[in-house]
Amino acid sequence: MKIIELIKQKQRDLHGSRQPVIAFLGDSVTQGCFDLYMQDGRLKPYTASNKGYHERVREIFQYLYPEVPIAIINAGISGDSAKGGRERLDRDVLSFSPDLVVVCFGLNDACLCADGIEVYKNSLKDIFERVIKSGAELIFMTPNVRTDSVDMLRCEQRFNEVARDVAKNEKDGWLDRYLESARDICGEMDIPVCDCNKIWKILRDNEVDINKLLSNQINHPTEELHKIFAYELVRIMFGR
């Protein structure tokens, strides 16, 4: 991808070349949300954005190209959807003139079941068109799987209520339907797909306890599992 050419160009000419800019547009996973806690009767995410997959991407490139500074824009917001990303695309992403935009939505969108899938598709298509029109490269990344069983060891009942709703939605295959529609759009528009969801499904199919890989036992991957996203994204960037 062109982003690698820009990094190489910066390495050859630190003073004369522009700093490469990579932006990440998504939801709580992109933002760097991990566990949940109760505050004033409401669920709140514990956020450590410095431990998210976008920072792992930065670390990989710092190791590979130690002299090249890369600007990382984290435009992830907890609870957001493709519709929300579409509404804030100009402000949170395109205003930084990124060279590459990584888009990842689906976890929250799928919770709307049949009622939200057309909005999801239309929002993604508009995001993609506007990113491409800006001159930036684009990668669509599929998210992790979510819990399909409830961890009854959670002390707050509200955690279990949320987990039950998400688990039913996951078992009913709504995330699969949403992501398949996104893959179809990417195929039509010739957009690279970093299909991490398929990796997570392989783990689940081989009897890995997915809940242990989710820091909140619902939908937020642990710090270690953010590395999967980072490694796969860098692999896509190198064209592999």
Residue, then its C-alpha position, 0 to 999 in steps of 0.5 A: m500500500k501507499i502508506i508503506e511507500l510514504i514511510k519509506q520516503k520519510q525514512r530516506d528524507l526525514h527533513g523533506s518528507r511529510q510525516p505519515v498520518i494513519a487515522f482509526l475510525g471506530d467504536s469502543v474497541t478502537q477507542g481502547c475500552f476494556d473492562l466495565y464498571m458501575q458509576d451512579g447506577r450506569l455502566k462505564p467503560y474503563t479506557a486505556s487508549n494507550k493500550g489499544y491496537h492503534e498503539r500496537v500498530r505504532e509500536i510495530f512501525q517504530y520497531l521496523y522504521p525507528e527513525v520515522p515518526i508516524a502520526i496516529i489519530n484515534a477517532g474511536i468513541s465508545g458506543d458509536s456506530a457506522k452512522g455516528g462515524r459518518e456524522r463525525l468523519d470530517r471533524d474527527v478524521l478527514s480534518f487531519s488529512p490522513d494518508l490511511v484510514v482504518v474503519c471498524f464498525g459492527l459491534n454496536d450496529a448489529c445490536l439493532c438487528a434487522d432495523g439497523i442493517e440498511v443504515y449500517k450499509n449506507s453509512l459505511k458506503d458514504i464513509f468509504e466514498r468520502v475517504i477515497k475522495s479525500g485521497a486517503e487509502l482505506i482499510f475496513m477491519t472486521p471486529n472481534v466476535r462477542t460473547d455467546s454465553v453469559d458469565m454468571l460470576r459478574c457481581e453486578q446484575r446489570f452486567n449480566e443483563v447486557a451480556r445476555d442481550v449481546a449473547k443472544n444477538e451474537k447467537d442469532g447471527w446478526l453480527d455475521r449478517y452485518l459484516e457480510s454486508a460490509r464485505d460485499i460493499c468492500g468487494e464492490m468498491d475494491i477496498p481491502v478488508c482486514d478480516c480479524n473476525k474470521i480469526w476470532k471465529i476460528l478460535r471459537d470453532n476450536e473451543v477456545d473460551i472466548n469470554k477469557l479473551l474479552s476483558n469485560q466478558i461481553n465485547h471488549p478484547t483484552e490487551e493481548l488480543h489487540k495485538i491480533f488487530a495490529y499484526e493483521l493490519v500491518r500485514i495488509m499494509f505490506g500487501r500480504 
